[in-house]
């Protein structure tokens, strides 16, 4: 029996998420198990957090967040550098 590769796509149902799902389905091999997970469900959001998902779409392959999806999402330092939290000059 051939081993399978488990691919989890964390999606919020947006156009970019849909494009990612289409890409994964197009390039997945016959032994790949592709699961599309809805981030609107609390249990899915919790699971995503355990993988370190910080933005969607995100792809987890065999239990590991893909390098292309790691380290993204809001970052306080970058947001502050962009001006959030600073008063506008009067």
C-alpha positions in Angstrom: 0.0 0.0 0.0 1.4 3.4 -1.0 1.9 6.0 1.7 -0.3 9.1 1.5 0.7 12.7 2.0 -1.9 14.7 4.1 -2.3 18.2 2.9 -4.5 20.6 4.9 -5.5 23.9 3.4 -6.8 26.5 5.9 -9.3 28.7 4.1 -11.7 31.5 4.9 -13.5 31.1 1.6 -12.0 34.2 0.0 -10.9 34.4 -3.6 -7.2 34.0 -2.7 -8.1 31.0 -0.6 -10.1 29.5 -3.5 -7.1 30.1 -5.8 -4.9 28.3 -3.4 -7.3 25.3 -3.1 -7.4 25.1 -6.9 -3.6 25.2 -7.1 -3.2 22.5 -4.5 -5.8 20.3 -6.2 -4.0 20.8 -9.5 -0.5 19.9 -8.3 -1.4 17.2 -5.7 -0.3 13.7 -6.5 -2.7 10.7 -6.6 -1.5 9.6 -3.2 -2.2 13.1 -1.7 -5.1 13.5 0.7 -6.3 17.1 0.4 -8.5 18.6 3.1 -9.9 22.1 2.9 -10.6 23.4 6.4 -13.0 26.3 7.1 -11.4 28.8 9.4 -14.8 30.1 10.4 -15.2 27.0 12.6 -13.7 27.4 16.1 -12.2 23.9 16.1 -10.4 24.5 12.8 -9.1 27.9 14.0 -7.8 26.2 17.1 -6.1 23.5 15.0 -4.6 26.2 12.8 -3.2 28.0 15.8 -1.5 24.8 16.9 0.3 24.7 13.6 1.3 28.4 13.9 -1.0 29.6 11.1 -1.2 33.4 11.3 -2.9 34.2 8.0 -5.0 32.4 5.4 -4.7 30.7 3.1 -2.2 28.5 4.7 -1.0 25.0 3.8 0.1 22.3 6.2 1.8 19.2 4.7 2.1 16.1 6.8 1.6 18.1 10.0 4.1 20.9 9.2 3.2 24.4 8.1 4.7 25.0 4.6 7.6 27.4 4.5 5.7 29.6 2.1 3.0 30.1 4.8 5.1 30.6 7.9 5.9 34.0 9.5 3.1 35.9 7.9 0.2 37.8 9.5 0.0 40.9 11.6 3.1 41.9 13.5 2.9 44.5 16.2 6.2 46.1 15.5 5.5 46.4 11.8 2.0 47.8 12.5 3.4 50.4 14.9 6.1 51.4 12.4 3.3 52.0 9.9 1.7 54.4 12.3 -0.8 52.5 14.3 -0.9 53.7 17.9 0.7 57.0 17.1 -1.3 60.2 17.4 -1.6 62.3 14.2 0.0 65.7 14.3 -2.5 68.5 15.0 
